[in-house]
């Protein structure tokens, strides 16, 4: 599991002055997560947004695509979009792009 992306995002999150110790502690906690725990956190964040906003199917699918890409990149930081789609979906990359007219 690559933790570089996790640590970078945590370290670059702006916080009010005086919270440096709390940020460091949170970063240590994030780095200690297993893949399953981290993906549960990411899925929970996606659900938080999806439940709070009245998004259409297109936007829901896009958020879930990012969640799936996150998991794929944890497993293989060099994964390509096409590889991720083939692994995560029953659609081809071209079909998936067609969901958003991106083909």
Biotite code that builds the C-alpha atoms (Angstrom):
import biotite.structure as struc

atoms = struc.array([
    struc.Atom([0.000, 0.000, 0.000], chain_id="A", res_id=1, res_name="UNK", atom_name="CA", element="C"),
    struc.Atom([1.328, 3.417, -0.939], chain_id="A", res_id=2, res_name="UNK", atom_name="CA", element="C"),
    struc.Atom([0.824, 5.993, 1.779], chain_id="A", res_id=3, res_name="UNK", atom_name="CA", element="C"),
    struc.Atom([2.508, 8.915, 0.013], chain_id="A", res_id=4, res_name="UNK", atom_name="CA", element="C"),
    struc.Atom([-0.755, 10.305, -1.354], chain_id="A", res_id=5, res_name="UNK", atom_name="CA", element="C"),
    struc.Atom([-2.485, 9.946, 2.006], chain_id="A", res_id=6, res_name="UNK", atom_name="CA", element="C"),
    struc.Atom([0.293, 11.755, 3.861], chain_id="A", res_id=7, res_name="UNK", atom_name="CA", element="C"),
    struc.Atom([0.586, 14.492, 1.244], chain_id="A", res_id=8, res_name="UNK", atom_name="CA", element="C"),
    struc.Atom([-3.123, 15.327, 1.349], chain_id="A", res_id=9, res_name="UNK", atom_name="CA", element="C"),
    struc.Atom([-3.136, 15.430, 5.152], chain_id="A", res_id=10, res_name="UNK", atom_name="CA", element="C"),
    struc.Atom([0.011, 17.545, 5.341], chain_id="A", res_id=11, res_name="UNK", atom_name="CA", element="C"),
    struc.Atom([-1.263, 20.110, 2.819], chain_id="A", res_id=12, res_name="UNK", atom_name="CA", element="C"),
    struc.Atom([-4.690, 20.589, 4.359], chain_id="A", res_id=13, res_name="UNK", atom_name="CA", element="C"),
    struc.Atom([-4.742, 24.156, 5.710], chain_id="A", res_id=14, res_name="UNK", atom_name="CA", element="C"),
    struc.Atom([-5.601, 24.347, 9.393], chain_id="A", res_id=15, res_name="UNK", atom_name="CA", element="C"),
    struc.Atom([-5.826, 27.224, 11.868], chain_id="A", res_id=16, res_name="UNK", atom_name="CA", element="C"),
    struc.Atom([-2.693, 28.147, 13.820], chain_id="A", res_id=17, res_name="UNK", atom_name="CA", element="C"),
    struc.Atom([-2.041, 26.010, 16.864], chain_id="A", res_id=18, res_name="UNK", atom_name="CA", element="C"),
    struc.Atom([-3.365, 22.775, 15.401], chain_id="A", res_id=19, res_name="UNK", atom_name="CA", element="C"),
    struc.Atom([-0.052, 21.391, 14.106], chain_id="A", res_id=20, res_name="UNK", atom_name="CA", element="C"),
    struc.Atom([0.107, 18.674, 16.787], chain_id="A", res_id=21, res_name="UNK", atom_name="CA", element="C"),
    struc.Atom([-3.443, 17.558, 16.006], chain_id="A", res_id=22, res_name="UNK", atom_name="CA", element="C"),
    struc.Atom([-2.632, 17.385, 12.273], chain_id="A", res_id=23, res_name="UNK", atom_name="CA", element="C"),
    struc.Atom([0.472, 15.296, 12.936], chain_id="A", res_id=24, res_name="UNK", atom_name="CA", element="C"),
    struc.Atom([-1.559, 12.933, 15.100], chain_id="A", res_id=25, res_name="UNK", atom_name="CA", element="C"),
    struc.Atom([-4.234, 12.621, 12.394], chain_id="A", res_id=26, res_name="UNK", atom_name="CA", element="C"),
    struc.Atom([-1.561, 11.920, 9.775], chain_id="A", res_id=27, res_name="UNK", atom_name="CA", element="C"),
    struc.Atom([-0.108, 9.165, 11.942], chain_id="A", res_id=28, res_name="UNK", atom_name="CA", element="C"),
    struc.Atom([-3.598, 7.686, 12.348], chain_id="A", res_id=29, res_name="UNK", atom_name="CA", element="C"),
    struc.Atom([-4.183, 7.776, 8.580], chain_id="A", res_id=30, res_name="UNK", atom_name="CA", element="C"),
    struc.Atom([-0.856, 6.119, 7.888], chain_id="A", res_id=31, res_name="UNK", atom_name="CA", element="C"),
    struc.Atom([-1.766, 3.325, 10.305], chain_id="A", res_id=32, res_name="UNK", atom_name="CA", element="C"),
    struc.Atom([-4.993, 2.446, 8.464], chain_id="A", res_id=33, res_name="UNK", atom_name="CA", element="C"),
    struc.Atom([-5.269, -0.788, 6.545], chain_id="A", res_id=34, res_name="UNK", atom_name="CA", element="C"),
    struc.Atom([-6.423, -0.621, 2.929], chain_id="A", res_id=35, res_name="UNK", atom_name="CA", element="C"),
    struc.Atom([-9.909, -1.755, 3.960], chain_id="A", res_id=36, res_name="UNK", atom_name="CA", element="C"),
    struc.Atom([-10.104, 0.840, 6.742], chain_id="A", res_id=37, res_name="UNK", atom_name="CA", element="C"),
    struc.Atom([-8.962, 3.598, 4.398], chain_id="A", res_id=38, res_name="UNK", atom_name="CA", element="C"),
    struc.Atom([-11.445, 2.563, 1.700], chain_id="A", res_id=39, res_name="UNK", atom_name="CA", element="C"),
    struc.Atom([-14.218, 2.489, 4.309], chain_id="A", res_id=40, res_name="UNK", atom_name="CA", element="C"),
    struc.Atom([-13.246, 6.075, 5.167], chain_id="A", res_id=41, res_name="UNK", atom_name="CA", element="C"),
    struc.Atom([-13.236, 7.115, 1.483], chain_id="A", res_id=42, res_name="UNK", atom_name="CA", element="C"),
    struc.Atom([-16.591, 5.415, 0.843], chain_id="A", res_id=43, res_name="UNK", atom_name="CA", element="C"),
    struc.Atom([-17.995, 7.115, 3.941], chain_id="A", res_id=44, res_name="UNK", atom_name="CA", element="C"),
    struc.Atom([-16.826, 10.487, 2.653], chain_id="A", res_id=45, res_name="UNK", atom_name="CA", element="C"),
    struc.Atom([-18.452, 9.810, -0.711], chain_id="A", res_id=46, res_name="UNK", atom_name="CA", element="C"),
    struc.Atom([-21.692, 8.775, 1.012], chain_id="A", res_id=47, res_name="UNK", atom_name="CA", element="C"),
    struc.Atom([-21.573, 11.928, 3.160], chain_id="A", res_id=48, res_name="UNK", atom_name="CA", element="C"),
    struc.Atom([-21.513, 14.070, 0.017], chain_id="A", res_id=49, res_name="UNK", atom_name="CA", element="C"),
    struc.Atom([-24.006, 11.947, -1.916], chain_id="A", res_id=50, res_name="UNK", atom_name="CA", element="C"),
    struc.Atom([-26.489, 11.897, 0.979], chain_id="A", res_id=51, res_name="UNK", atom_name="CA", element="C"),
    struc.Atom([-26.252, 15.659, 1.541], chain_id="A", res_id=52, res_name="UNK", atom_name="CA", element="C"),
    struc.Atom([-26.595, 16.744, -2.074], chain_id="A", res_id=53, res_name="UNK", atom_name="CA", element="C"),
    struc.Atom([-29.347, 16.005, -4.517], chain_id="A", res_id=54, res_name="UNK", atom_name="CA", element="C"),
    struc.Atom([-27.081, 14.842, -7.312], chain_id="A", res_id=55, res_name="UNK", atom_name="CA", element="C"),
    struc.Atom([-28.173, 13.039, -10.388], chain_id="A", res_id=56, res_name="UNK", atom_name="CA", element="C"),
    struc.Atom([-27.041, 9.583, -11.420], chain_id="A", res_id=57, res_name="UNK", atom_name="CA", element="C"),
    struc.Atom([-24.276, 11.031, -13.597], chain_id="A", res_id=58, res_name="UNK", atom_name="CA", element="C"),
    struc.Atom([-22.650, 12.868, -10.665], chain_id="A", res_id=59, res_name="UNK", atom_name="CA", element="C"),
    struc.Atom([-23.152, 9.906, -8.313], chain_id="A", res_id=60, res_name="UNK", atom_name="CA", element="C"),
    struc.Atom([-21.418, 7.656, -10.833], chain_id="A", res_id=61, res_name="UNK", atom_name="CA", element="C"),
    struc.Atom([-18.538, 10.112, -11.147], chain_id="A", res_id=62, res_name="UNK", atom_name="CA", element="C"),
    struc.Atom([-17.998, 10.273, -7.372], chain_id="A", res_id=63, res_name="UNK", atom_name="CA", element="C"),
    struc.Atom([-18.047, 6.481, -7.204], chain_id="A", res_id=64, res_name="UNK", atom_name="CA", element="C"),
    struc.Atom([-15.579, 6.346, -10.100], chain_id="A", res_id=65, res_name="UNK", atom_name="CA", element="C"),
    struc.Atom([-13.163, 8.456, -8.040], chain_id="A", res_id=66, res_name="UNK", atom_name="CA", element="C"),
    struc.Atom([-13.639, 6.129, -5.041], chain_id="A", res_id=67, res_name="UNK", atom_name="CA", element="C"),
    struc.Atom([-12.859, 3.106, -7.223], chain_id="A", res_id=68, res_name="UNK", atom_name="CA", element="C"),
    struc.Atom([-9.839, 4.857, -8.745], chain_id="A", res_id=69, res_name="UNK", atom_name="CA", element="C"),
    struc.Atom([-8.575, 5.588, -5.224], chain_id="A", res_id=70, res_name="UNK", atom_name="CA", element="C"),
    struc.Atom([-8.688, 1.900, -4.335], chain_id="A", res_id=71, res_name="UNK", atom_name="CA", element="C"),
    struc.Atom([-6.986, 0.947, -7.583], chain_id="A", res_id=72, res_name="UNK", atom_name="CA", element="C"),
    struc.Atom([-4.200, 3.474, -6.963], chain_id="A", res_id=73, res_name="UNK", atom_name="CA", element="C"),
    struc.Atom([-3.624, 2.165, -3.445], chain_id="A", res_id=74, res_name="UNK", atom_name="CA", element="C"),
    struc.Atom([-3.074, -1.278, -4.962], chain_id="A", res_id=75, res_name="UNK", atom_name="CA", element="C"),
    struc.Atom([-0.999, 0.028, -7.878], chain_id="A", res_id=76, res_name="UNK", atom_name="CA", element="C"),
    struc.Atom([0.089, 3.701, -7.890], chain_id="A", res_id=77, res_name="UNK", atom_name="CA", element="C"),
    struc.Atom([0.930, 3.391, -11.595], chain_id="A", res_id=78, res_name="UNK", atom_name="CA", element="C"),
    struc.Atom([-2.471, 2.019, -12.652], chain_id="A", res_id=79, res_name="UNK", atom_name="CA", element="C"),
    struc.Atom([-3.942, 3.593, -15.769], chain_id="A", res_id=80, res_name="UNK", atom_name="CA", element="C"),
    struc.Atom([-7.537, 4.679, -16.174], chain_id="A", res_id=81, res_name="UNK", atom_name="CA", element="C"),
    struc.Atom([-8.179, 1.835, -18.628], chain_id="A", res_id=82, res_name="UNK", atom_name="CA", element="C"),
    struc.Atom([-6.648, -0.755, -16.267], chain_id="A", res_id=83, res_name="UNK", atom_name="CA", element="C"),
    struc.Atom([-8.751, 0.535, -13.386], chain_id="A", res_id=84, res_name="UNK", atom_name="CA", element="C"),
    struc.Atom([-11.940, 0.360, -15.433], chain_id="A", res_id=85, res_name="UNK", atom_name="CA", element="C"),
    struc.Atom([-11.213, -3.172, -16.660], chain_id="A", res_id=86, res_name="UNK", atom_name="CA", element="C"),
    struc.Atom([-10.541, -4.298, -13.079], chain_id="A", res_id=87, res_name="UNK", atom_name="CA", element="C"),
    struc.Atom([-13.416, -2.456, -11.358], chain_id="A", res_id=88, res_name="UNK", atom_name="CA", element="C"),
    struc.Atom([-16.267, -2.431, -13.889], chain_id="A", res_id=89, res_name="UNK", atom_name="CA", element="C"),
    struc.Atom([-18.057, -4.811, -16.223], chain_id="A", res_id=90, res_name="UNK", atom_name="CA", element="C"),
    struc.Atom([-17.810, -2.140, -18.929], chain_id="A", res_id=91, res_name="UNK", atom_name="CA", element="C"),
    struc.Atom([-14.951, -1.359, -21.260], chain_id="A", res_id=92, res_name="UNK", atom_name="CA", element="C"),
    struc.Atom([-13.108, 1.950, -20.815], chain_id="A", res_id=93, res_name="UNK", atom_name="CA", element="C"),
    struc.Atom([-14.824, 3.235, -23.974], chain_id="A", res_id=94, res_name="UNK", atom_name="CA", element="C"),
    struc.Atom([-18.265, 2.276, -22.625], chain_id="A", res_id=95, res_name="UNK", atom_name="CA", element="C"),
    struc.Atom([-17.531, 3.928, -19.295], chain_id="A", res_id=96, res_name="UNK", atom_name="CA", element="C"),
    struc.Atom([-16.389, 7.140, -20.987], chain_id="A", res_id=97, res_name="UNK", atom_name="CA", element="C"),
    struc.Atom([-19.682, 7.046, -22.881], chain_id="A", res_id=98, res_name="UNK", atom_name="CA", element="C"),
    struc.Atom([-21.566, 7.404, -19.603], chain_id="A", res_id=99, res_name="UNK", atom_name="CA", element="C"),
    struc.Atom([-20.459, 11.034, -19.659], chain_id="A", res_id=100, res_name="UNK", atom_name="CA", element="C"),
    struc.Atom([-20.130, 11.417, -23.436], chain_id="A", res_id=101, res_name="UNK", atom_name="CA", element="C"),
    struc.Atom([-16.337, 11.497, -23.029], chain_id="A", res_id=102, res_name="UNK", atom_name="CA", element="C"),
    struc.Atom([-15.552, 8.964, -25.751], chain_id="A", res_id=103, res_name="UNK", atom_name="CA", element="C"),
])
